[in-house]
């Protein structure tokens, strides 16, 4: 599945909340999300821009997929289906 082109940082943050990430703080135009597992804490910073650039979105999704132990394509299907 291709990456969506019209994803805002706020919309992505809401979708990641469904996967167990919590917004722990916001400084300026960036949000900090955290997911706590038995082994460690994962921190993720997302710009709260109107539209995320494709490279930025791609890197965020790679990090989230690595954290969850799934592929990026599986993550995309979970988030946008």
C-alpha positions in Angstrom: 0.0 0.0 0.0 1.2 3.5 -0.8 1.7 6.2 1.8 -1.2 8.6 2.1 -0.3 12.1 0.9 -2.6 14.2 3.1 -1.7 13.2 6.7 -1.3 15.9 9.3 0.8 15.4 12.4 -2.2 15.7 14.6 -4.2 13.1 12.6 -1.2 10.7 12.8 -0.9 11.2 16.5 -4.6 10.2 16.9 -4.1 7.1 14.9 -1.0 6.1 16.9 -3.0 6.5 20.1 -5.1 3.5 19.0 -1.8 1.5 19.0 -0.9 2.4 22.5 1.1 5.5 22.1 0.3 8.4 24.5 1.0 12.1 23.8 3.3 12.9 26.7 4.2 16.5 25.9 4.0 19.2 23.2 6.6 21.9 22.7 5.8 24.4 20.0 4.8 22.6 16.8 6.1 19.1 17.8 4.4 16.4 19.8 6.2 13.7 21.8 4.5 10.3 21.9 5.6 7.5 24.3 4.8 3.8 24.3 5.8 1.8 27.4 6.4 -1.9 27.0 7.7 -4.5 29.4 11.2 -4.2 28.1 11.5 -0.4 27.5 10.0 2.9 26.6 9.7 4.1 23.0 9.7 7.9 22.3 8.6 9.4 19.1 8.5 13.0 18.0 6.0 14.1 15.4 5.8 17.6 13.8 2.3 19.0 14.2 2.3 20.3 10.7 -0.8 20.6 8.4 0.7 18.0 6.0 3.7 15.8 6.8 6.3 15.4 4.1 6.5 11.9 2.6 10.1 11.3 3.9 9.1 12.4 7.4 6.0 10.2 7.4 8.0 7.3 6.0 10.6 7.6 8.8 8.0 7.9 11.5 6.2 4.8 10.2 9.5 2.9 10.1 10.2 3.7 13.7 6.7 2.7 14.8 6.8 -0.5 12.9 10.2 -1.4 14.5 8.8 -0.6 17.9 5.7 -2.9 17.3 7.8 -5.6 15.7 5.8 -5.6 12.4 6.6 -4.5 8.9 5.9 -1.0 7.7 3.3 -2.3 5.2 1.4 -4.1 8.0 1.4 -0.9 10.0 0.1 1.2 7.1 -2.7 -1.4 6.7 -3.6 -1.2 10.4 -3.6 2.6 10.4 -5.5 3.3 7.2 -8.0 0.5 6.9 
